[in-house]
Amino acid sequence: MKILVDVNLTPRWVGFLGEHGLVAVHWSSLGALNAKDEELLEAAIRGEYVLLTHDQDMGTLLALKQTTQPSVVLLRTSDLRPEVVGPKLVSILNDLREDLQAGALVVVEDERIRLRRLPI
């Protein structure tokens, strides 16, 4: 599974995910820091990435587009640092691998995880 880390999350996610066997790239190495959300979604589709973000608008954008790709994982936890929420995220990515390959929106919160298959 390949992960595209949104610019609103630290580039440290790339190294953390790599240490756990996941290929990851930070948006800052692919495109402009002020790119529109649609551009990130298109890059994720082209590169067959799962988009990891903290941007709550991504779920709305997926719903409006009525698309089955890309999968988006939305971090809505109180602490976004890889060393804090990272182990939980890696477990979720592994557990939901099939759903993410098919197309899903996964919302990760402190106390729960929500999964919606695409399109929504």
C-alpha positions in Angstrom: 0.0 0.0 0.0 1.3 3.5 -0.9 0.4 6.5 1.2 0.3 10.1 0.1 0.7 12.3 3.1 -1.1 15.7 2.9 0.9 18.9 3.5 -1.2 19.5 6.6 0.6 16.6 8.3 4.3 16.5 9.2 6.7 15.0 6.7 7.9 12.8 9.7 5.0 10.5 8.7 6.9 9.4 5.6 9.7 7.9 7.7 7.4 6.5 10.3 5.3 4.7 7.7 8.4 3.5 5.9 9.7 1.9 9.1 6.5 -0.1 9.2 6.7 -1.4 5.7 4.5 1.2 3.9 5.6 3.3 1.0 4.9 6.9 1.7 5.5 10.3 0.1 4.8 13.7 1.4 2.9 16.1 -0.9 5.6 18.7 -0.5 7.9 16.5 -2.6 5.3 16.2 -5.4 3.5 19.5 -5.7 2.9 23.1 -4.6 2.2 23.7 -0.9 -0.8 25.8 -1.8 -2.3 23.2 -4.2 -6.1 22.7 -4.1 -7.6 19.6 -2.5 -8.7 18.4 -6.0 -5.1 18.3 -7.1 -4.1 16.1 -4.2 -7.0 13.8 -4.9 -6.0 13.5 -8.6 -2.4 12.9 -7.7 -3.5 10.1 -5.3 -5.6 8.5 -8.1 -2.8 8.7 -10.6 -0.2 7.3 -8.2 -2.6 4.7 -6.7 -2.0 6.2 -3.3 -4.2 6.2 -0.2 -4.4 9.9 0.9 -3.6 10.5 4.6 -4.9 13.9 5.7 -6.1 16.1 8.5 -8.3 18.1 6.1 -12.0 17.5 7.0 -13.1 18.9 3.6 -11.7 15.8 1.9 -14.8 13.7 2.9 -17.1 16.3 1.5 -15.1 16.5 -1.7 -15.2 12.7 -2.1 -19.0 12.8 -1.6 -19.4 15.5 -4.2 -17.2 13.7 -6.8 -19.1 10.4 -6.3 -15.8 8.6 -7.0 -14.5 5.2 -5.9 -10.9 6.4 -5.7 -8.8 7.5 -4.0 -9.2 6.1 -0.6 -8.8 8.7 2.1 -7.7 8.3 5.7 -8.7 11.3 7.8 -6.9 11.8 11.1 -9.2 13.5 13.6 -7.2 12.6 16.7 -6.2 15.0 19.5 -2.5 14.3 18.8 -1.3 14.0 15.2 2.3 13.1 15.9 3.4 9.8 14.3 5.0 8.6 17.5 1.7 9.0 19.3 -1.1 8.0 16.8 1.2 6.1 14.3 1.0 2.6 15.8 -2.8 2.8 15.8 -2.8 4.1 12.2 -0.5 1.3 11.0 -2.8 -1.3 12.6 -5.8 0.3 11.0 -4.1 0.5 7.5 -3.3 -3.2 7.8 -6.7 -4.3 9.1 -8.6 -2.3 6.4 -6.2 -3.0 3.5 -9.0 -4.7 1.4 -11.4 -1.8 2.0 -8.8 0.8 1.2 -7.9 -1.0 -2.1 -11.5 -1.1 -3.1 -12.1 2.6 -2.1 -13.0 3.9 1.3 -13.1 6.9 3.5 -11.7 6.1 7.0 -12.0 8.5 9.8 -9.7 7.9 12.7 -10.7 9.5 16.0 -9.3 9.1 19.5 -12.1 6.7 20.6 -13.4 5.2 17.3 -12.9 4.5 13.7 -15.5 5.1 11.0 -15.4 3.4 7.6 -17.5 4.4 4.6 -17.0 2.5 1.3 -16.9 4.8 -1.8 -18.8 6.3 -3.4 -20.5 8.1 -0.6 
